[in-house]
């Protein structure tokens, strides 16, 4: 088939059906490659979107907003059968696409209303669903969907319905699409293994920058490998992020790299902020556009970023507006996923931003610059707003004791741990980069009972702030100490736990108290070590409070589970 100015949607539906009926990834790749080659250049980005089962790029903040019940009504309206009949068929098939296909196929005189659907017509109509709002919007959506159903063939309707619900069921993931782009436009028959890998890396690189497979496909078709090499950051389109690997220990990283950057690993949500003059965009790590949900971050970025064109990365924390301490991520996530009552949420859950990297500044991509240079640029373009918009807390050293102390400080501040970064490393997309490591509690948590505590000092003198944790010996019922915990709680929780423990105190000596073993807490930690200091024979390294468990569990974990987890650590033991 030669290239034409437009493509019928029925052609795409035929390819969908082929993809749905084959299981082999290689065969799916070849079917997609054929489809991409046969797609008009200008329509290629639309087709690549549609084979992902979406009508907007994944970083878009637009949603179709169509629920199952509306789809059932649309099928009913388009086919002329009752809602109850549609619901019964849906229960039988478990797929609204097949249900819609069945009733459209059964409809008498259906050909009278049919008109040829094109790719452009389908995607334009579906995209318009996202912009229908206000009074009567639900009826407008219902009419638009039912008109598409009435116009399409049964097979087309099957896939239109699934696309609206983002449940295409053709078994095509991003990796297969990337391979199909390579097969369609970039690969040569005599390419060596190394050449194939270079092409694959280049496609991955281009996608990491534009985050849109449709655009990658179009560039590959029109300008090939050279076009992909010239891909540039586009302000307002999110960039794929660099992810850290879990490290065995701080010592291992220092032994391999020497002097490193250590930054707090904040217990918040990673964000990417784009600025172009007075326009600000905010994206999550998963490239979701959350600009509307965080007008306060937008205002902070306008004041705190001195560069008029840049892309910076950081972590946003939710803050308790009374105590001023960070709140758990679960509370912050209420803002991330809320699309209404924004002003109320801004007031109830204020935020603090900590920036740790810059990827683009003043027209220049900075991915190839070493971390230490990117940090210097970041320092120059950030005008800190104390307590609201700051650089991540960092030290640069090879001193293991200093790093261990810094790690303990991070945990005490209620954060997750540390990010350890190699100073000469470029910004590399993805997880397996070997130059950025996270140190945090990665072990399974333990449910432990508090058997003792210590009064705090200074402003915390009236609170019990350090707690003796114990597991239980199931044979004797004896409580066995496994460590002291003093991090992971905010001031409100210190106060709450103090008031709970006071009536349970059995004896007191100096600042230390012993309490009845009633309060069970879930505890995270970095690792379990052998120890002669505690009567269990083990000690938790950097234990950290997660949550109270006394209402869910009557006994703590056993010494047998502690031993099992210790042994599961392998060389960390």
N, C-alpha and C positions, 0 to 999 in steps of 0.2 A: 504494500500500500504506500503510495507517495504522500508527501505532506500536502495538506489542504489548509484553508484559512480557519476552519473550525472542525470540531469533532462532535459527532453525535454521542449523547449519553449512552445510547444502546451499545455502542462499541465498547465503552468502558465497562458496562454491565456484563458483556460477553467475557472480557478479561477477568472481571471479578469472579465469574462462575468457574473459569479455568483455575484460578488461584485457589478457590474454595475446595476444589475437587482433588488437588494434588497435595501430598504431604512433604515431599522432598524440598529442602531449602534451595538446592541447586536448580530444580525445575521451576520453583517460584521465581528465582532470580532471572532465569532465562525468559519466562513469560513477561515479567516486568520490564526487562531490557527491550524486548520486542515492542511492548506498549509504549515505552518512552521514545524509542526511535520513530514510531509511527505517529507520535503526538506533535501537532504544530508547535513551533518554538514558543510562541506567545502564550499558549495554553498549557505548556509543560508544568509551570509552577502550580497551576490549579489541579492538574491531574495528580501530581505528587502529593498535594494536600489530601485529595480525595482517596488515594490508595491507603493513606494513613487513617482514614475514617473521620477526618476533620475538615472543616471549611475555613478555619482561621489558623495561622501559625500558632504553635503551642505557647509562644510567649505573649500572645494577644490576650487582652483582658475582656474580650467579647465572648459571650456565651449565648447559645441558642435559647436556653431557658424553656425547653419543652419536656414535660414530664410524660410518663407512660400513659396516664389517664387522658391527656390531650391527644396523644397518638391514637388511642382507641377510638376517641370521638371522631378524629379525622378519617380513620379507616371506615367508620360507620357512615360518615357523611359522604365520602367519595364513592362508596359501594352501594349505599342505599339499604344496608341491613342494620338491624338493631344493635345497640351497644352491648346488650347481653350476649348476643351471638358472637360478637367479636371477642368479648372477654372469655367465653367458653373455649373458643378456638385457640386463644392465646394460652390458656391453661394447658391445652393439649400439646401445642407446639413448643412453648417456652421461648418463642422468638416472634417479635412483632413484625419483623421483616417478612417471614414466611406467612404469617397471619394476613398481612396486607396483600401479599401476592395471591393468596388463596381467594380472597373476596373480590379482588379486582379481576381475577381470571373468571370468576363466576358471574360477574355483573353482565346483565343483558344490555345489548346496544351500546356497549362501552366504547366502540369505535367512533360513535358520533362526537364525543367530546375530545378525542385524542388529537394531539398535535406533536410534532417531532420535538423531543427535548434535546438540547445541546448541553455540552459541559458548562458553557458560560451561563446558560439560562438556569441550570440547576444550582450551581454554586452561588450565583447572584441572588436567587430567590431564598436559598437557605441562609446566606449571610444576612439578608434583610430581616430575618426573624430576630436577630440580636438587637435590632434598633427599633423594634416595635414596643413602645412603652406607654404608660398612662392609661386613661380610661378607654375601655374597649379593646385593649391590646390583645387579650386572650382570644377574643373572637376573630380579630384580624389574623393572628397566627393560625388559628384553626382553619380559616378560609384559605389561606395561602398554602398550607400543607395539603388540604383536601383537593385543591386545584391541581397541585403537582401529582397527587395520586391519580386523579381522574384523567390526567393527560398522559401518564406514563403507561408503558406495557407492564404486565405482571412482574416480569423479571426486573425491570427498572425500579418499580415500586418497592420490591424486596430490598434493594440496596439503598434507595433513598431513605426508607424508614430506618434502616440500620445506621445510616450516616447521621441522621438527625439525633439518634440516641447514642452516637459514638460507640457503636458495637457492631463493627463491620463483619467480623467473623471470617476473614479470608486468610488469617495466619501470616500477616506481613508485618514485620518489625523493622525498626530503623536500620539494623545491620543488613538486612536483605535489600532494602532500598538503596543503600550506599553501594552494595555489590552490583546491583542492577545498573546504577549510573555508570560505574566503571566499565561494566560489560557493554553497555550501549554506546558509550562515547569516548572512552579513554584507553581501553585495553587493546593491545595488538596480539595477533596470534603467536608471534615468536618472542613475546616478552619473557625475560628470565624471572626466576622467583624473586630476586632482589628488586627488579624493576616493578614487578607487581606489588611488592610491599611498599615501595616508594610512592606509587600511585595511590595505594590505599591510605597511606599516611597523609598524602596531600589532600585527599578528599576529606579525611577526618579533620585536618587542620582548617580547611575552608569552612566546613560545617561548624567547627568550634567557634569561629569568628562571627559568622552570619546567623547561625542557629536556625537555618531554614533550608531544608533539603530541596525544596522546589527551586530556590535560587541557586543552590549548588548544581542541580541538574541542568538548569538553563545556561549557567556559565560553562559547564562541561561541554554542552552541545555546541555552543556558539564560539567559545575561545579555547576549549581544551585545557591541557595541562598548564599552559602559560597563563591562561585566565585565572585558574585556581591559585597560582602563585601570587597573583596581584590582588587578591581579595583584601579588602580593607575593613576596619571597624566602622560600623554605621551607628552613630549615636542614636539611641532609642531602640536598638535591637540588642538584646542581651547576649553576652559572651559566655560560652561554656566555662565552668570553673575548674581550677586546680584543686585536687583533693589530697589530703594527707593519708599516709599509711599509718597503721598502728605500730608503734615501736615496742620492742620487748622492754627496754629501759632507757632512761636518759643516758646512762653510762655507755650503752652500745652506740648511740648516735655520736656522742663526743669522741669515742675511740675511733670511729670511722672518719669523722669530718673535722675534728678539732673545734676551733671557735665557731659558735653557731648563734643564731638569733633565737631567743626563746620569748614567746608572746603568750599572754593569757589565752586559753581556749574558753571563750565566754559561753555561758549557758543561755544562749539566745537563738536568734535566727540569722543566718548569713544573708547579707544583702549586697546587691550591686547597684551603685548609684551612677546614673548618666546625667551629665549636664551639657546643655548647648545654650549658651546665653542664659535667659531666664527660664528656660524649659528644663524641667527635672523629670527623670523617670526612676522608679525604684523597682527592682526585680529580686525575686528570691533565688536561692541556690538552684531550684528546679526551673528557673526562668519564668516564673509566674509574674505578671505585671501587677504589683500591689501599690502603685502610685496613689490611686484614689483612697485606699485604706489608710495611708500615712501622710496626710497633709502636713503634719508636724515635721516629718523627715524632709519633706520638700522645702519647707521654710528654713530648717537648719542647714540644708545643703546650699541654699542660696546665700546664706550668711557665712557659712563656714568653709566653703570652697572658693579659693581665690582665683582659680583658673576658670575661664568662661567656657572651656570645652574639655571635658575629661570624663574618664570612667574610673571609679574607685570602688574598692571592696571593703566591707566591714561586717560587723556583727551588731544587730540591734537587740537591746535588752528592754524588757518591760520593767518598770520601776513602781514599787509601792509608793503611792503619792504621799502617804503620811510618814512612813518610816524612812523612805529614801533608799531602800535596799532593793536589789533585783528580785523580781518575782519568778516563779518557775516558768519554764517555756510553755507549759500547757495554758497558762493564763495569757501570755503574749499571743499565742496562736488564735485566741478569740478575735484579736484584731486582724490578723492575717486573713482570716476567712470571712470576716464580716463585711458586707457591702451596703449596709444601711446603718443609721444612727452613728455615723462616723464621728461627729462632733462629740457625742456622748462618750464614745470609746476613747477618743483622744484625751478627754478629761479624766476618765476612770483609770486608764492604763497609759500614763505618760511613758516616753521612751528615752533611752540613751544610746548613742551610736559610737562605736569604737572602730576606727578605720585601720586596716592593716596592709593594704596594697593599692597600687595604681597601675592600670593596664593601658591607659591611653591619655595623652595630654597634649593639648595644643597642636592637634593634627598628626601626632606621632604615636605609632604603636610601640609599646614598651616591653612586649613579651620576651624579646631577646636580651634585654638589659638584665644584669645580675640583680638579685634581691636587694643588696646593700645600696645600689644606685636607685632602684625604684623607691626604696624607703626614703632616701634623701630628697627625691622629687616630691614624694608624698608630704614630707615635713614642710617643704616650701609652699605647697599649694593649700595646706590646711590651716585655717585660722581657728584654733581651738575655742570652743564655747564650753567652759568648765561645767562638768556634770551633765552635759547634753550632747556634745559633738567633739570627740577627742580622738587622738591616736590610741591604738591598742597599747597596753602596758607591755614594755619590752626590756629585756637586758641582752647584751651581746657578750658572751664569755665562753671559755672552755673549762672554767672552774666547776667541777662536779658538785662540790658542797654548796656553792652559790646557786647553782641551778636547782638542786634539791630544795633549798630554802625558798627559792622563788616559786617552785611547784607547790610547796606547802602553803605559801601565801595565797596563791591562786585558789586553792581549795578552801582556805579559810575565808576568802572573800566571796565564797558561794559560787565559784566558777567550776568548769568541768575539769580543768587541768592545764596543760601547756601545748602549744604548737611549737615544734622545733624545726627551724628552717636553715638550709645551707646558704651561706652568705653570697656565694658566687653563682647560685643557681638561677637559670631563666625561669619564666612563667611557662609551665608545661601543662596543657589541658589534660584532664582526666585524673585517675587515681594512682596508677602505678608509675609514679614519677621518680621515686627514690631520692628526692631532695627535700621532702616536707613530711614530718612525722607528728603524730599526735600521741600524747601521753595522758591517759585518763583511766578511770576505772572501767576496764573492759571485761572483767570477770563477772560471772553470775553473782547477783546480790545474795546476801545472807539475811535471814530474819533472826535477830539477836535480842536478848533481854538486857535491860539496864539493871545492874546490881550495885552500882555505886556512882558517885559524881563528885565534882569539885566546884566550889564557889569561884566565880570569876573575879577579876580585878578591875580597878578603876571604875569606869562607868557601868561595868557589868558585875559589880561586887554583890548586887542583890539577886543575881541569877546563877543557877547551876549551869555551867557552860561546857564542861568536859565530862564525858560519861564512860564508865567502865562497862564494856560489853561482854556478854557471856553466851556460850552455847550450852547444851545440856548433854550429860552422859545418860543415855536411855536405860542403862543397866542399873545405875545407882541413883539417878535423879539429881545428881550433883551438878551445880552450875560451874562451868569452866571458863575462865577469863580468856578472851582472844584479842583484847586491845582497848585503846582509849579513843573515843570519837569527840571531835570538837568543831567539825566543819560541816557545811551543808545546810545550816539553819540560819534563818533571819532573826531579827530581834523579837518579832512577834512569836516565833516558834520557841526561842529561848525562854521567853516569859511563860508561854503555855506549858512547856515541859517542866519548868521549875515549879509552877503551881500544882502540876500533877504529881511530881515526885515528893514535894514537901510532906504530905500526910503519910508517905510510905517510908520515911527515914526511920531506921532502927537504931543507929548509933552515929556519932559524929566525933571526929578528931581533927582539930585545926580547921583547915578549909575542906577536908575530905568527909564525905558522908557515905553511909551504906544504906541501901534501900531494899524494900521487899521486891522480889523479882516479878513485877506485874506488867511493866511497860515494854512491849515488844516493838522494835523498829526495823525497817528494811534498811540495810546498809550496803553501800557500794564501796569499792576499794580497788587499789591497783593490783595487788597480789597478796598471796598468803606466804608468810615466811616461817621457818622454824624459829622458836624462841624459848629460852629458859626463863624468861622474865614472867611469863604467864603460866598458870597451872594446867592449861590445855596443851602446852608444848608448842603453840603456834601464836603468831601475831599478824593482824591485818596491817598491811602497809597503806597509809593514807586513807583510813576509813572515812566515809562521808555519808551523812544522813540523807535518806531519800524520802521516807514517809513513815507515819505511824502505822502499826499493824495490830495493835492490841485488840481492836474490835473485830479483826478478821481471823486471828490466830491465837490459840491459848498457850502454845508452847513454842519456844525458839527452835531453830535448827539444831540437829544433833552434832556431836563431835565427829560422828562417822561421815557426815556430809562435808564438814570442814576438811577432814582428811582426804575425802574423794576429790574435792575441788583443788586441794593442794597438789595432789598427784596428777591431776589433769593439766596442770600448768606446764608440764614437761620441764624444759631447761630452766624456766623461771623459778622452779622450786629449788 
